[in-house]
Amino acid sequence: MEGTDRWQWMRDELRQLSERNQYRRLEPTGWLEGGWIERSGRRMLNLASNHYLGLSNPLPNGTDGAEEGDAGMRLGAGASRLITGNDPVYDRFEREFAAYKGTESSLVFSSGYMANVGVISALAGRGDYVFSDRLNHASIVDGIALSRAKCSRYRHRDIGQLERMLRSVPAGAKKLIVTDAVFSMDGTTAPLPELVELKERYGAILMVDEAHSGGVYGEEGQGLAHALGLQRRVDVQMGTFSKAYGACGAYVAGDAVLIQYLINKARTLIYNTALPPIVMSAVRANWLTIRSEPWRREALFQRAAWFRRALNECGFDTGDSESHIIPLLLGDNARAVDFGAALQAEGIAAVAIRPPTVPEGAARIRFTVMATHRLQDLQWAVERIAAVGRRMGIVP
Ligand SMILES: *Cc1c(COP(=O)(O)O)cnc(C)c1O
């Protein structure tokens, strides 16, 4: 792959679309009164919206739930972004967000599930090869299934097995490696430097899902790839605004040609109503907070490390967790359900996670800490968790 443009296949397909007059681009679309819009600087009557009853007006101040500054922000986008739903708030955010992520471009999706399904099925198709960590999120699994590509699942973080798989497919084949950055049920982190090295050696595309690491890792919360200085070497950075960002929606960040390709090929962007503009605006506000308040990240790391150590000192097995996601491994489904119920009776909300969310025989309680947890409350919780563990004969 060295010396060639690794996105040449995308450029070729985009050129073909353009020759067939099928090339799609996002046009900035602002909504005006009376069913008029301003699209690419021109005033037009909007005869393409799905807001049939005209309920798409800006939220007036004083509307239930509306806050100062929300006026002018619409609730519904009114259509897919490629029709007349492309509110200017997306374009502005995508430019700012790409600069923050250290990539050429970025693209907002309506959820993380939509992003994974749309991106993976756009990048891989019949005859291509996808390599997926066994513990990847269900939305990645579904995206691969929809792509119809051949899928090889490698053991959790097993770089050696992944390399053997990469070596065994035809040299010229299109290969996509997908991984969570922080694994949602184990709190482990992906070996990103090794993955980057492998994908470069074998000419594969590397996609990283930063759902649990976005906002959390990196100087200003840019994510794990950025924290490791790999933001230019990971081809597709994806993440959601539904976790640390405290809202909903998702992004993909990468090269400009990749984003153009996704605009043309990602069915969950093309055939899905855009994220509500008012949510986009709220995401942006939370993102500004995430950047400017590093104390939240510091407090989170400190609490996570304390909580994990405290559970281990009680004799609990937290697996290989190295993040703010801390599983308490129990194995048996019934034991996990009983443990969860006992915790709730003690006043602790933590839920049993069972197959198929985790592998058979790997049921657990999944704890996640927050930057805003008070230390004395966490201390109290560990005492109650230990009491339940002793009562159930799990710890001495
Ligand atoms: C939660 C999650 C998603 C899905 O994100 P939504 O915005 O909730 O749809 C995708 N990937 C991972 C790893 C997740 O944890």
The ligand as an SDF file (V2000), in Angstrom:
LIG
                    3D

 15 15  0  0  0  0  0  0  0  0999 V2000
  -23.2560    2.7860   23.4840 C   0  0  0  0  0  0  0  0  0  0  0  0
  -22.3540    2.3120   22.4130 C   0  0  0  0  0  0  0  0  0  0  0  0
  -22.6760    2.4800   21.0580 C   0  0  0  0  0  0  0  0  0  0  0  0
  -24.0230    2.9770   20.6110 C   0  0  0  0  0  0  0  0  0  0  0  0
  -24.1470    4.3360   20.8370 O   0  0  0  0  0  0  0  0  0  0  0  0
  -25.6060    5.0170   20.9140 P   0  0  0  0  0  0  0  0  0  0  0  0
  -25.2900    6.4470   20.7010 O   0  0  0  0  0  0  0  0  0  0  0  0
  -26.1520    4.7020   22.2650 O   0  0  0  0  0  0  0  0  0  0  0  0
  -26.4330    4.4260   19.8240 O   0  0  0  0  0  0  0  0  0  0  0  0
  -21.7430    2.1100   20.1050 C   0  0  0  0  0  0  0  0  0  0  0  0
  -20.5620    1.5760   20.4630 N   0  0  0  0  0  0  0  0  0  0  0  0
  -20.2280    1.3690   21.7560 C   0  0  0  0  0  0  0  0  0  0  0  0
  -18.9060    0.7660   22.0880 C   0  0  0  0  0  0  0  0  0  0  0  0
  -21.1200    1.7140   22.7670 C   0  0  0  0  0  0  0  0  0  0  0  0
  -20.8030    1.4780   24.0340 O   0  0  0  0  0  0  0  0  0  0  0  0
  1  2  1  0
  2  3  1  0
  2 14  2  0
  3  4  1  0
  3 10  2  0
  4  5  1  0
  5  6  1  0
  6  7  2  0
  6  8  1  0
  6  9  1  0
 10 11  1  0
 11 12  2  0
 12 13  1  0
 12 14  1  0
 14 15  1  0
M  END
$$$$
